[in-house]
Amino acid sequence: MRKLAAAALAAAVALTTAAAWDPEEPPSSVSVKVKPGVSKGTGKLIPRAGADRLVAPLGVDPACPAKIEIGMRSDAKKAAYATMNVEIDAPLTASRSMLTSYLPPGYELGAKLLVAVPPGAKAGTYGLRLRTPAQTLQVPVEVVPLDRLDNGGNLALHRPVTASSQHTNANYPPCSVADGDRSSNGWAGGNGWNDATARAWPDTVAIALGGPKQVSRVDLYTLHTERYPASRYGVRDWDVQAQVSGQWQTVAQVRGNTAGNVRSDFAPVTADAVRIVALASNGANDYTRIIEVEVR
Ligand SMILES: [Ca+2]
């Protein structure tokens, strides 16, 4: 009886898995993380943020909102349900208004908070408050026009992106290749682009630079983690093209890549846009998976 039930459960699980996700495909990320630690025993619940401020550019694709890690740490003596409220000044909106969980002493809970800036918002500093009964942590949100954004020399940062296709199985928006997040962690959670045409090439992703800019270097980050190495899941062959006076020209070529990050240097050109023409990937379903493209 027990054996039968177990077999039925296994079959049901197998069915669910097959329906929900191809086993060759990397799964979606888990949005809330729990980290164990030692409680200071003060009885307090302490709000945490991954940065002391958040820069949220105006006019970016709503599919790629500004992101910040938020969380709380329990310095209680006993495990308890813990709640932190998330408040943000209008007209900005946050992806959650509350973080709540059963939390053992010393444990820290972390989650990604997405902050959206509506098109009509004014530039300026807005308030984001992470509030527990013990403490309120203020994280200023700086809303800046794209042209005044400190891009750290990366001309592609938060610029408009268009792609040949977009996989709809999870969150793979083209704008994620220019969102400033190079990390492959949390793949399928909005930090990288996956095209929709398995085993069909080429796939293209283009970034408009907001006017003619001199460019001589492109850094491409493809999917690469311990579990999903670039040698199986990454892009293998691609051309780097620059749009010069309305014409696409190939400025660099990469072949046989198995690394997570490849830098291409080329003779300077004045380009309005840069695009990656993906020609092949390393196995696993042969999709194009790009985490970030930086242009200098
Ligand atoms: Ca990214």
Boltz pocket constraint, residues with backbone or C-beta under 6 A from the ligand:
constraints:
  - pocket:
      binder: B
      contacts: [[A, 175], [A, 176], [A, 177], [A, 178], [A, 179], [A, 180], [A, 181], [A, 182], [A, 183], [A, 190], [A, 191], [A, 192], [A, 290], [A, 291], [A, 292]]
      max_distance: 6.0
